[in-house]
């Protein structure tokens, strides 16, 4: 359950935890996504050479001269991590949304014309 803290921070923590369950971190997912063309060049400041070397050690990326590329295993890994991030983000965002207050005893149509009986209508009938 998410606390009343900053929703963005809660979503970020949920993403980090979801990636960690797969033995990954945000740097690895970012690098894989960059090499897949989903984000700018992996040589951008957010992607460290150590991350690319770590991915290469797993067989998820390969280097040809100065260029890095995803391997087939790297594409599969990126797909898994992206699915994980999307699910974690969605779940955390949904949990962070304010919930409507139920002021009508569970009947969302109570008080609207043609909405049917009130939740307490049986109690009124029994009193007669």
N, CA, C and O atoms as a GROMACS GRO file, in nm:
protein
  512
    1UNK      N    1   0.085  -0.118   0.000
    1UNK     CA    2   0.000   0.000   0.000
    1UNK      C    3   0.088   0.123   0.000
    1UNK      O    4   0.189   0.128   0.071
    2UNK      N    5   0.052   0.222  -0.078
    2UNK     CA    6   0.130   0.343  -0.086
    2UNK      C    7   0.091   0.438   0.025
    2UNK      O    8  -0.025   0.444   0.067
    3UNK      N    9   0.189   0.512   0.070
    3UNK     CA   10   0.163   0.608   0.176
    3UNK      C   11   0.116   0.739   0.116
    3UNK      O   12   0.094   0.749  -0.005
    4UNK      N   13   0.100   0.839   0.202
    4UNK     CA   14   0.057   0.971   0.156
    4UNK      C   15   0.175   1.054   0.108
    4UNK      O   16   0.165   1.176   0.096
    5UNK      N   17   0.287   0.990   0.081
    5UNK     CA   18   0.405   1.061   0.034
    5UNK      C   19   0.387   1.101  -0.112
    5UNK      O   20   0.282   1.077  -0.171
    6UNK      N   21   0.488   1.160  -0.168
    6UNK     CA   22   0.492   1.203  -0.306
    6UNK      C   23   0.464   1.084  -0.399
    6UNK      O   24   0.539   0.986  -0.396
    7UNK      N   25   0.358   1.090  -0.480
    7UNK     CA   26   0.326   0.976  -0.568
    7UNK      C   27   0.439   0.943  -0.665
    7UNK      O   28   0.462   0.826  -0.695
    8UNK      N   29   0.510   1.045  -0.716
    8UNK     CA   30   0.620   1.019  -0.808
    8UNK      C   31   0.731   0.938  -0.739
    8UNK      O   32   0.788   0.847  -0.799
    9UNK      N   33   0.760   0.972  -0.615
    9UNK     CA   34   0.862   0.899  -0.540
    9UNK      C   35   0.816   0.756  -0.513
    9UNK      O   36   0.896   0.663  -0.517
   10UNK      N   37   0.689   0.738  -0.486
   10UNK     CA   38   0.634   0.604  -0.461
   10UNK      C   39   0.641   0.520  -0.588
   10UNK      O   40   0.675   0.402  -0.583
   11UNK      N   41   0.609   0.581  -0.702
   11UNK     CA   42   0.616   0.510  -0.830
   11UNK      C   43   0.760   0.472  -0.860
   11UNK      O   44   0.788   0.362  -0.905
   12UNK      N   45   0.851   0.564  -0.834
   12UNK     CA   46   0.993   0.538  -0.858
   12UNK      C   47   1.042   0.421  -0.772
   12UNK      O   48   1.115   0.334  -0.820
   13UNK      N   49   1.000   0.419  -0.646
   13UNK     CA   50   1.038   0.307  -0.557
   13UNK      C   51   0.979   0.176  -0.606
   13UNK      O   52   1.044   0.072  -0.600
   14UNK      N   53   0.855   0.180  -0.653
   14UNK     CA   54   0.790   0.058  -0.704
   14UNK      C   55   0.863   0.005  -0.827
   14UNK      O   56   0.881  -0.116  -0.840
   15UNK      N   57   0.904   0.094  -0.916
   15UNK     CA   58   0.979   0.052  -1.035
   15UNK      C   59   1.113  -0.009  -0.995
   15UNK      O   60   1.150  -0.114  -1.045
   16UNK      N   61   1.184   0.058  -0.904
   16UNK     CA   62   1.314   0.005  -0.860
   16UNK      C   63   1.299  -0.133  -0.796
   16UNK      O   64   1.380  -0.222  -0.821
   17UNK      N   65   1.196  -0.150  -0.715
   17UNK     CA   66   1.173  -0.280  -0.650
   17UNK      C   67   1.138  -0.388  -0.753
   17UNK      O   68   1.184  -0.501  -0.742
   18UNK      N   69   1.056  -0.352  -0.851
   18UNK     CA   70   1.017  -0.449  -0.955
   18UNK      C   71   1.139  -0.491  -1.037
   18UNK      O   72   1.155  -0.609  -1.067
   19UNK      N   73   1.223  -0.395  -1.073
   19UNK     CA   74   1.344  -0.429  -1.147
   19UNK      C   75   1.436  -0.517  -1.062
   19UNK      O   76   1.495  -0.613  -1.113
   20UNK      N   77   1.449  -0.485  -0.936
   20UNK     CA   78   1.536  -0.562  -0.846
   20UNK      C   79   1.490  -0.708  -0.836
   20UNK      O   80   1.573  -0.798  -0.821
   21UNK      N   81   1.360  -0.732  -0.844
   21UNK     CA   82   1.310  -0.871  -0.840
   21UNK      C   83   1.361  -0.952  -0.959
   21UNK      O   84   1.363  -1.075  -0.954
   22UNK      N   85   1.402  -0.883  -1.064
   22UNK     CA   86   1.458  -0.949  -1.182
   22UNK      C   87   1.610  -0.936  -1.186
   22UNK      O   88   1.673  -0.965  -1.288
   23UNK      N   89   1.669  -0.892  -1.075
   23UNK     CA   90   1.813  -0.877  -1.068
   23UNK      C   91   1.865  -0.765  -1.156
   23UNK      O   92   1.979  -0.770  -1.203
   24UNK      N   93   1.783  -0.665  -1.178
   24UNK     CA   94   1.821  -0.553  -1.265
   24UNK      C   95   1.808  -0.422  -1.189
   24UNK      O   96   1.752  -0.416  -1.080
   25UNK      N   97   1.860  -0.318  -1.250
   25UNK     CA   98   1.842  -0.184  -1.194
   25UNK      C   99   1.803  -0.089  -1.307
   25UNK      O  100   1.802  -0.126  -1.425
   26UNK      N  101   1.773   0.032  -1.269
   26UNK     CA  102   1.726   0.131  -1.367
   26UNK      C  103   1.832   0.159  -1.473
   26UNK      O  104   1.798   0.181  -1.590
   27UNK      N  105   1.960   0.160  -1.435
   27UNK     CA  106   2.067   0.184  -1.532
   27UNK      C  107   2.068   0.078  -1.642
   27UNK      O  108   2.084   0.109  -1.760
   28UNK      N  109   2.050  -0.048  -1.602
   28UNK     CA  110   2.049  -0.157  -1.701
   28UNK      C  111   1.930  -0.143  -1.794
   28UNK      O  112   1.944  -0.157  -1.916
   29UNK      N  113   1.813  -0.117  -1.738
   29UNK     CA  114   1.693  -0.102  -1.820
   29UNK      C  115   1.707   0.017  -1.915
   29UNK      O  116   1.667   0.009  -2.031
   30UNK      N  117   1.763   0.127  -1.865
   30UNK     CA  118   1.783   0.246  -1.949
   30UNK      C  119   1.878   0.215  -2.064
   30UNK      O  120   1.851   0.253  -2.178
   31UNK      N  121   1.988   0.147  -2.035
   31UNK     CA  122   2.085   0.114  -2.140
   31UNK      C  123   2.024   0.021  -2.245
   31UNK      O  124   2.043   0.042  -2.365
   32UNK      N  125   1.951  -0.082  -2.200
   32UNK     CA  126   1.886  -0.173  -2.294
   32UNK      C  127   1.785  -0.097  -2.381
   32UNK      O  128   1.774  -0.122  -2.502
   33UNK      N  129   1.711  -0.006  -2.320
   33UNK     CA  130   1.612   0.072  -2.393
   33UNK      C  131   1.678   0.167  -2.492
   33UNK      O  132   1.628   0.187  -2.603
   34UNK      N  133   1.790   0.225  -2.452
   34UNK     CA  134   1.863   0.314  -2.543
   34UNK      C  135   1.912   0.238  -2.665
   34UNK      O  136   1.901   0.285  -2.778
   35UNK      N  137   1.967   0.119  -2.642
   35UNK     CA  138   2.018   0.040  -2.754
   35UNK      C  139   1.905  -0.011  -2.844
   35UNK      O  140   1.926  -0.038  -2.962
   36UNK      N  141   1.786  -0.023  -2.788
   36UNK     CA  142   1.669  -0.065  -2.867
   36UNK      C  143   1.611   0.053  -2.945
   36UNK      O  144   1.519   0.035  -3.025
   37UNK      N  145   1.664   0.172  -2.920
   37UNK     CA  146   1.615   0.291  -2.990
   37UNK      C  147   1.496   0.356  -2.922
   37UNK      O  148   1.437   0.449  -2.977
   38UNK      N  149   1.460   0.308  -2.804
   38UNK     CA  150   1.344   0.362  -2.733
   38UNK      C  151   1.375   0.496  -2.666
   38UNK      O  152   1.284   0.575  -2.640
   39UNK      N  153   1.502   0.521  -2.638
   39UNK     CA  154   1.545   0.649  -2.581
   39UNK      C  155   1.673   0.691  -2.653
   39UNK      O  156   1.730   0.612  -2.729
   40UNK      N  157   1.719   0.813  -2.631
   40UNK     CA  158   1.838   0.860  -2.703
   40UNK      C  159   1.962   0.773  -2.680
   40UNK      O  160   1.962   0.679  -2.600
   41UNK      N  161   2.065   0.808  -2.751
   41UNK     CA  162   2.194   0.740  -2.754
   41UNK      C  163   2.240   0.689  -2.616
   41UNK      O  164   2.236   0.763  -2.519
   42UNK      N  165   2.283   0.561  -2.608
   42UNK     CA  166   2.328   0.507  -2.481
   42UNK      C  167   2.455   0.571  -2.428
   42UNK      O  168   2.490   0.550  -2.313
   43UNK      N  169   2.522   0.649  -2.510
   43UNK     CA  170   2.641   0.719  -2.461
   43UNK      C  171   2.602   0.846  -2.385
   43UNK      O  172   2.689   0.919  -2.337
   44UNK      N  173   2.473   0.871  -2.374
   44UNK     CA  174   2.426   0.987  -2.298
   44UNK      C  175   2.474   0.976  -2.154
   44UNK      O  176   2.505   0.866  -2.107
   45UNK      N  177   2.480   1.088  -2.083
   45UNK     CA  178   2.536   1.086  -1.947
   45UNK      C  179   2.469   0.986  -1.852
   45UNK      O  180   2.532   0.941  -1.757
   46UNK      N  181   2.343   0.950  -1.877
   46UNK     CA  182   2.273   0.858  -1.788
   46UNK      C  183   2.316   0.713  -1.800
   46UNK      O  184   2.278   0.632  -1.716
   47UNK      N  185   2.393   0.677  -1.901
   47UNK     CA  186   2.432   0.538  -1.922
   47UNK      C  187   2.584   0.528  -1.908
   47UNK      O  188   2.658   0.576  -1.993
   48UNK      N  189   2.627   0.465  -1.802
   48UNK     CA  190   2.770   0.452  -1.774
   48UNK      C  191   2.832   0.336  -1.851
   48UNK      O  192   2.766   0.237  -1.880
   49UNK      N  193   2.958   0.350  -1.883
   49UNK     CA  194   3.032   0.244  -1.951
   49UNK      C  195   3.029   0.115  -1.869
   49UNK      O  196   3.024   0.005  -1.924
   50UNK      N  197   3.033   0.129  -1.736
   50UNK     CA  198   3.029   0.010  -1.649
   50UNK      C  199   2.899  -0.067  -1.667
   50UNK      O  200   2.898  -0.190  -1.662
   51UNK      N  201   2.790   0.005  -1.690
   51UNK     CA  202   2.661  -0.062  -1.712
   51UNK      C  203   2.665  -0.142  -1.842
   51UNK      O  204   2.621  -0.256  -1.845
   52UNK      N  205   2.718  -0.082  -1.947
   52UNK     CA  206   2.728  -0.152  -2.075
   52UNK      C  207   2.819  -0.274  -2.062
   52UNK      O  208   2.790  -0.380  -2.118
   53UNK      N  209   2.929  -0.259  -1.990
   53UNK     CA  210   3.020  -0.373  -1.968
   53UNK      C  211   2.948  -0.484  -1.892
   53UNK      O  212   2.967  -0.602  -1.923
   54UNK      N  213   2.868  -0.448  -1.792
   54UNK     CA  214   2.792  -0.547  -1.714
   54UNK      C  215   2.691  -0.620  -1.802
   54UNK      O  216   2.674  -0.741  -1.792
   55UNK      N  217   2.623  -0.545  -1.888
   55UNK     CA  218   2.526  -0.606  -1.980
   55UNK      C  219   2.596  -0.698  -2.079
   55UNK      O  220   2.544  -0.804  -2.114
   56UNK      N  221   2.714  -0.659  -2.123
   56UNK     CA  222   2.792  -0.743  -2.215
   56UNK      C  223   2.834  -0.873  -2.147
   56UNK      O  224   2.834  -0.979  -2.210
   57UNK      N  225   2.869  -0.864  -2.019
   57UNK     CA  226   2.908  -0.984  -1.945
   57UNK      C  227   2.793  -1.085  -1.934
   57UNK      O  228   2.816  -1.206  -1.926
   58UNK      N  229   2.670  -1.034  -1.935
   58UNK     CA  230   2.551  -1.121  -1.931
   58UNK      C  231   2.513  -1.171  -2.070
   58UNK      O  232   2.429  -1.261  -2.084
   59UNK      N  233   2.575  -1.114  -2.174
   59UNK     CA  234   2.540  -1.154  -2.310
   59UNK      C  235   2.420  -1.080  -2.366
   59UNK      O  236   2.363  -1.123  -2.467
   60UNK      N  237   2.380  -0.969  -2.303
   60UNK     CA  238   2.263  -0.894  -2.348
   60UNK      C  239   2.297  -0.787  -2.450
   60UNK      O  240   2.210  -0.742  -2.524
   61UNK      N  241   2.425  -0.746  -2.455
   61UNK     CA  242   2.471  -0.651  -2.555
   61UNK      C  243   2.605  -0.699  -2.609
   61UNK      O  244   2.676  -0.776  -2.544
   62UNK      N  245   2.637  -0.652  -2.727
   62UNK     CA  246   2.769  -0.683  -2.784
   62UNK      C  247   2.826  -0.554  -2.840
   62UNK      O  248   2.754  -0.459  -2.870
   63UNK      N  249   2.956  -0.555  -2.853
   63UNK     CA  250   3.024  -0.436  -2.903
   63UNK      C  251   3.094  -0.470  -3.033
   63UNK      O  252   3.163  -0.571  -3.045
   64UNK      N  253   3.075  -0.382  -3.130
   64UNK     CA  254   3.144  -0.396  -3.258
   64UNK      C  255   3.215  -0.263  -3.283
   64UNK      O  256   3.154  -0.167  -3.329
   65UNK      N  257   3.342  -0.260  -3.251
   65UNK     CA  258   3.417  -0.134  -3.259
   65UNK      C  259   3.368  -0.040  -3.152
   65UNK      O  260   3.375  -0.071  -3.033
   66UNK      N  261   3.318   0.076  -3.192
   66UNK     CA  262   3.266   0.175  -3.096
   66UNK      C  263   3.116   0.162  -3.075
   66UNK      O  264   3.059   0.231  -2.991
   67UNK      N  265   3.051   0.075  -3.151
   67UNK     CA  266   2.905   0.064  -3.145
   67UNK      C  267   2.862  -0.053  -3.056
   67UNK      O  268   2.921  -0.160  -3.059
   68UNK      N  269   2.757  -0.030  -2.979
   68UNK     CA  270   2.695  -0.134  -2.896
   68UNK      C  271   2.564  -0.174  -2.962
   68UNK      O  272   2.499  -0.092  -3.027
   69UNK      N  273   2.527  -0.299  -2.946
   69UNK     CA  274   2.399  -0.348  -3.001
   69UNK      C  275   2.340  -0.451  -2.907
   69UNK      O  276   2.412  -0.522  -2.836
   70UNK      N  277   2.208  -0.459  -2.908
   70UNK     CA  278   2.139  -0.564  -2.831
   70UNK      C  279   2.159  -0.699  -2.899
   70UNK      O  280   2.158  -0.708  -3.021
   71UNK      N  281   2.176  -0.801  -2.819
   71UNK     CA  282   2.173  -0.937  -2.870
   71UNK      C  283   2.028  -0.984  -2.865
   71UNK      O  284   1.942  -0.913  -2.814
   72UNK      N  285   2.001  -1.104  -2.916
   72UNK     CA  286   1.866  -1.160  -2.906
   72UNK      C  287   1.826  -1.173  -2.760
   72UNK      O  288   1.712  -1.142  -2.723
   73UNK      N  289   1.919  -1.219  -2.676
   73UNK     CA  290   1.890  -1.228  -2.532
   73UNK      C  291   1.866  -1.090  -2.471
   73UNK      O  292   1.783  -1.076  -2.381
   74UNK      N  293   1.938  -0.990  -2.521
   74UNK     CA  294   1.919  -0.853  -2.472
   74UNK      C  295   1.782  -0.798  -2.508
   74UNK      O  296   1.721  -0.728  -2.428
   75UNK      N  297   1.734  -0.830  -2.628
   75UNK     CA  298   1.600  -0.787  -2.668
   75UNK      C  299   1.494  -0.853  -2.579
   75UNK      O  300   1.398  -0.789  -2.538
   76UNK      N  301   1.514  -0.981  -2.551
   76UNK     CA  302   1.419  -1.051  -2.463
   76UNK      C  303   1.425  -0.994  -2.321
   76UNK      O  304   1.322  -0.976  -2.256
   77UNK      N  305   1.545  -0.965  -2.274
   77UNK     CA  306   1.563  -0.908  -2.140
   77UNK      C  307   1.496  -0.770  -2.132
   77UNK      O  308   1.426  -0.740  -2.036
   78UNK      N  309   1.517  -0.689  -2.235
   78UNK     CA  310   1.455  -0.556  -2.236
   78UNK      C  311   1.302  -0.568  -2.236
   78UNK      O  312   1.235  -0.492  -2.166
   79UNK      N  313   1.248  -0.661  -2.314
   79UNK     CA  314   1.102  -0.679  -2.318
   79UNK      C  315   1.049  -0.717  -2.180
   79UNK      O  316   0.947  -0.664  -2.135
   80UNK      N  317   1.117  -0.809  -2.113
   80UNK     CA  318   1.076  -0.850  -1.978
   80UNK      C  319   1.081  -0.732  -1.882
   80UNK      O  320   0.986  -0.709  -1.807
   81UNK      N  321   1.191  -0.658  -1.883
   81UNK     CA  322   1.206  -0.546  -1.790
   81UNK      C  323   1.107  -0.434  -1.822
   81UNK      O  324   1.055  -0.370  -1.730
   82UNK      N  325   1.081  -0.410  -1.949
   82UNK     CA  326   0.984  -0.306  -1.986
   82UNK      C  327   0.845  -0.346  -1.940
   82UNK      O  328   0.771  -0.262  -1.886
   83UNK      N  329   0.808  -0.470  -1.959
   83UNK     CA  330   0.678  -0.519  -1.910
   83UNK      C  331   0.669  -0.503  -1.759
   83UNK      O  332   0.565  -0.464  -1.706
   84UNK      N  333   0.777  -0.533  -1.690
   84UNK     CA  334   0.783  -0.520  -1.544
   84UNK      C  335   0.766  -0.375  -1.502
   84UNK      O  336   0.690  -0.346  -1.409
   85UNK      N  337   0.834  -0.284  -1.570
   85UNK     CA  338   0.826  -0.142  -1.536
   85UNK      C  339   0.686  -0.088  -1.563
   85UNK      O  340   0.632  -0.012  -1.482
   86UNK      N  341   0.628  -0.125  -1.675
   86UNK     CA  342   0.492  -0.078  -1.708
   86UNK      C  343   0.392  -0.127  -1.603
   86UNK      O  344   0.308  -0.050  -1.558
   87UNK      N  345   0.401  -0.253  -1.564
   87UNK     CA  346   0.310  -0.308  -1.463
   87UNK      C  347   0.330  -0.240  -1.328
   87UNK      O  348   0.233  -0.204  -1.262
   88UNK      N  349   0.454  -0.222  -1.287
   88UNK     CA  350   0.482  -0.158  -1.157
   88UNK      C  351   0.436  -0.014  -1.156
   88UNK      O  352   0.380   0.033  -1.057
   89UNK      N  353   0.458   0.056  -1.266
   89UNK     CA  354   0.415   0.196  -1.275
   89UNK      C  355   0.263   0.206  -1.268
   89UNK      O  356   0.209   0.290  -1.196
   90UNK      N  357   0.195   0.120  -1.343
   90UNK     CA  358   0.049   0.122  -1.342
   90UNK      C  359  -0.009   0.090  -1.205
   90UNK      O  360  -0.101   0.157  -1.159
   91UNK      N  361   0.046  -0.012  -1.140
   91UNK     CA  362  -0.005  -0.051  -1.008
   91UNK      C  363   0.021   0.058  -0.905
   91UNK      O  364  -0.066   0.090  -0.824
   92UNK      N  365   0.140   0.117  -0.908
   92UNK     CA  366   0.173   0.221  -0.811
   92UNK      C  367   0.090   0.347  -0.837
   92UNK      O  368   0.046   0.412  -0.742
   93UNK      N  369   0.070   0.381  -0.963
   93UNK     CA  370  -0.010   0.499  -0.995
   93UNK      C  371  -0.156   0.479  -0.954
   93UNK      O  372  -0.219   0.570  -0.902
   94UNK      N  373  -0.208   0.359  -0.976
   94UNK     CA  374  -0.347   0.330  -0.936
   94UNK      C  375  -0.362   0.338  -0.785
   94UNK      O  376  -0.462   0.389  -0.734
   95UNK      N  377  -0.263   0.288  -0.713
   95UNK     CA  378  -0.269   0.292  -0.567
   95UNK      C  379  -0.256   0.434  -0.514
   95UNK      O  380  -0.304   0.463  -0.405
   96UNK      N  381  -0.193   0.522  -0.590
   96UNK     CA  382  -0.173   0.660  -0.546
   96UNK      C  383  -0.294   0.749  -0.574
   96UNK      O  384  -0.304   0.859  -0.520
   97UNK      N  385  -0.387   0.702  -0.658
   97UNK     CA  386  -0.505   0.782  -0.690
   97UNK      C  387  -0.596   0.793  -0.568
   97UNK      O  388  -0.614   0.696  -0.495
   98UNK      N  389  -0.653   0.909  -0.547
   98UNK     CA  390  -0.749   0.922  -0.437
   98UNK      C  391  -0.874   0.838  -0.465
   98UNK      O  392  -0.918   0.828  -0.580
   99UNK      N  393  -0.928   0.780  -0.364
   99UNK     CA  394  -1.048   0.697  -0.377
   99UNK      C  395  -1.172   0.783  -0.350
   99UNK      O  396  -1.170   0.868  -0.262
  100UNK      N  397  -1.279   0.760  -0.426
  100UNK     CA  398  -1.402   0.836  -0.399
  100UNK      C  399  -1.461   0.795  -0.265
  100UNK      O  400  -1.451   0.680  -0.222
  101UNK      N  401  -1.522   0.890  -0.201
  101UNK     CA  402  -1.584   0.865  -0.072
  101UNK      C  403  -1.723   0.806  -0.097
  101UNK      O  404  -1.800   0.862  -0.175
  102UNK      N  405  -1.754   0.694  -0.033
  102UNK     CA  406  -1.884   0.629  -0.048
  102UNK      C  407  -1.980   0.690   0.054
  102UNK      O  408  -1.980   0.652   0.170
  103UNK      N  409  -2.060   0.787   0.008
  103UNK     CA  410  -2.152   0.854   0.099
  103UNK      C  411  -2.293   0.799   0.091
  103UNK      O  412  -2.382   0.844   0.163
  104UNK      N  413  -2.314   0.700   0.004
  104UNK     CA  414  -2.451   0.654  -0.019
  104UNK      C  415  -2.470   0.507   0.011
  104UNK      O  416  -2.551   0.441  -0.054
  105UNK      N  417  -2.398   0.454   0.106
  105UNK     CA  418  -2.421   0.317   0.148
  105UNK      C  419  -2.393   0.213   0.041
  105UNK      O  420  -2.457   0.107   0.043
  106UNK      N  421  -2.303   0.237  -0.050
  106UNK     CA  422  -2.267   0.138  -0.149
  106UNK      C  423  -2.345   0.148  -0.279
  106UNK      O  424  -2.310   0.080  -0.376
  107UNK      N  425  -2.449   0.229  -0.285
  107UNK     CA  426  -2.526   0.246  -0.408
  107UNK      C  427  -2.477   0.373  -0.476
  107UNK      O  428  -2.512   0.483  -0.433
  108UNK      N  429  -2.397   0.360  -0.583
  108UNK     CA  430  -2.344   0.480  -0.647
  108UNK      C  431  -2.452   0.565  -0.716
  108UNK      O  432  -2.426   0.680  -0.751
  109UNK      N  433  -2.571   0.509  -0.736
  109UNK     CA  434  -2.678   0.581  -0.804
  109UNK      C  435  -2.780   0.639  -0.707
  109UNK      O  436  -2.877   0.701  -0.750
  110UNK      N  437  -2.760   0.620  -0.579
  110UNK     CA  438  -2.855   0.668  -0.479
  110UNK      C  439  -2.879   0.817  -0.499
  110UNK      O  440  -2.785   0.895  -0.512
  111UNK      N  441  -3.000   0.855  -0.500
  111UNK     CA  442  -3.036   0.995  -0.511
  111UNK      C  443  -3.052   1.044  -0.653
  111UNK      O  444  -3.094   1.158  -0.674
  112UNK      N  445  -3.018   0.962  -0.752
  112UNK     CA  446  -3.035   1.004  -0.890
  112UNK      C  447  -3.173   0.960  -0.939
  112UNK      O  448  -3.218   0.851  -0.905
  113UNK      N  449  -3.241   1.042  -1.018
  113UNK     CA  450  -3.372   1.004  -1.068
  113UNK      C  451  -3.366   0.871  -1.144
  113UNK      O  452  -3.280   0.851  -1.229
  114UNK      N  453  -3.459   0.782  -1.112
  114UNK     CA  454  -3.468   0.653  -1.179
  114UNK      C  455  -3.362   0.554  -1.137
  114UNK      O  456  -3.343   0.452  -1.203
  115UNK      N  457  -3.291   0.582  -1.028
  115UNK     CA  458  -3.180   0.496  -0.986
  115UNK      C  459  -3.226   0.372  -0.911
  115UNK      O  460  -3.145   0.284  -0.883
  116UNK      N  461  -3.352   0.364  -0.880
  116UNK     CA  462  -3.398   0.246  -0.808
  116UNK      C  463  -3.408   0.273  -0.659
  116UNK      O  464  -3.392   0.386  -0.614
  117UNK      N  465  -3.434   0.168  -0.584
  117UNK     CA  466  -3.457   0.188  -0.440
  117UNK      C  467  -3.330   0.232  -0.368
  117UNK      O  468  -3.217   0.202  -0.409
  118UNK      N  469  -3.353   0.302  -0.260
  118UNK     CA  470  -3.241   0.340  -0.172
  118UNK      C  471  -3.193   0.216  -0.100
  118UNK      O  472  -3.269   0.120  -0.084
  119UNK      N  473  -3.068   0.214  -0.055
  119UNK     CA  474  -3.017   0.098   0.019
  119UNK      C  475  -3.098   0.066   0.144
  119UNK      O  476  -3.102  -0.049   0.187
  120UNK      N  477  -3.162   0.167   0.203
  120UNK     CA  478  -3.238   0.145   0.325
  120UNK      C  479  -3.388   0.130   0.297
  120UNK      O  480  -3.468   0.137   0.391
  121UNK      N  481  -3.428   0.109   0.171
  121UNK     CA  482  -3.569   0.100   0.134
  121UNK      C  483  -3.637  -0.018   0.204
  121UNK      O  484  -3.752  -0.007   0.244
  122UNK      N  485  -3.567  -0.131   0.219
  122UNK     CA  486  -3.627  -0.247   0.287
  122UNK      C  487  -3.657  -0.215   0.432
  122UNK      O  488  -3.758  -0.260   0.485
  123UNK      N  489  -3.572  -0.138   0.495
  123UNK     CA  490  -3.594  -0.103   0.635
  123UNK      C  491  -3.719  -0.017   0.647
  123UNK      O  492  -3.795  -0.034   0.743
  124UNK      N  493  -3.743   0.075   0.552
  124UNK     CA  494  -3.862   0.160   0.554
  124UNK      C  495  -3.987   0.073   0.534
  124UNK      O  496  -4.088   0.096   0.600
  125UNK      N  497  -3.981  -0.028   0.446
  125UNK     CA  498  -4.096  -0.115   0.418
  125UNK      C  499  -4.128  -0.201   0.540
  125UNK      O  500  -4.245  -0.224   0.569
  126UNK      N  501  -4.024  -0.248   0.612
  126UNK     CA  502  -4.045  -0.331   0.731
  126UNK      C  503  -4.107  -0.251   0.844
  126UNK      O  504  -4.175  -0.309   0.929
  127UNK      N  505  -4.086  -0.119   0.848
  127UNK     CA  506  -4.137  -0.036   0.956
  127UNK      C  507  -4.287  -0.014   0.945
  127UNK      O  508  -4.352   0.020   1.043
  128UNK      N  509  -4.344  -0.033   0.825
  128UNK     CA  510  -4.488  -0.009   0.805
  128UNK      C  511  -4.575  -0.108   0.870
  128UNK      O  512  -4.698  -0.098   0.861
   0.00000   0.00000   0.00000
